């Protein structure tokens, strides 16, 4: 499912214009991204939690040359599904 699919579905179910729904969906995503950039945790009840996690530096290995390569620390976004989502998916 793409963002466009979400916009079409919400537009059909709410009788709102697609352009208005698209603006709302995009603004929602922008707010989530901005909060993650600030290091905040996003908790959406019954859906899940987004948060930024710091990965440690480690040593990697090039599989072709078997050369050891240092991998620097970095930040990654993680998502943990909420209880109701887990129950519905099962």
N, C-alpha and C positions, 0 to 999 in steps of 0.2 A: 504494500500500500504506500502510495506517495502522498506528499503534501496536497497535491491537486485532488487526489481521491478523497482525502479528508475534507477538503473544502467543498467538493461536490456533494458529499454525503450530508454534511452539516447544513449546507444550503438547501438541499432537498427536504430535509426533516424540519427545518425552521422557517422555510419560506422567506429567507433573507437573500439579498443579492449576493452572487458569488464574489464580486469584488470586495464587498464589505466583510464577508466571512474570511476571505484571503488576508485582508488587512489585520483582522483580529488574530487569526492563526499565526501570521508572521510576527506580530507584536508579542504574542505569547512566547514564541520560540526565542525572540530577541531578549525578552526579560529573563528567561531561563539562562541563556548564554551569558548575559551581563552579570547575573548573580554568581554563576560558576566562575567567571573571571575574577570576581571579588573574593572568591574562596568560600562563598556561602553554600550551605546545603539546601537543596530544593526538596521539600517533602510534600507530595501530593497524596492526600489521604485516599486509601483504597486503590491507589495506582502504583506508587513506588517512590523511591528516593534517589535523586541524582546528587553526586558529590564528587569533588576533585580529590584525587589521591596522589601522593608523591611516591614515585617509584625510586628505589635506590639505584645507585650506579652498580654496574656488574661487568663481568668480562664475558664477551660473546666469542663465538668462533665462526670463521668463514668456512662453510662446509666444503667448498671447492679446494681451497688452499690449506685448510686446517690452521690458518693463522689466527692468533688470539687478538681480539679487538676490544678495546674498552668501550662500554656503552655508558654514556653519561646519564645522570639522574634526570627524570622528567616527570611532568604532571600528566595524569590521565583522568578522564571522566569515567566514573563507574555508576552503574544503575542496579539497584536492588528492588525487585518487584515486591509490591505490597501483598498483604495476606489475601484480600479479596481477588486480586488479579491471579495469584497463584491458584486459588480455589477454582476460579472460573476456567482456567487453562487446563486443569486436570480433568 
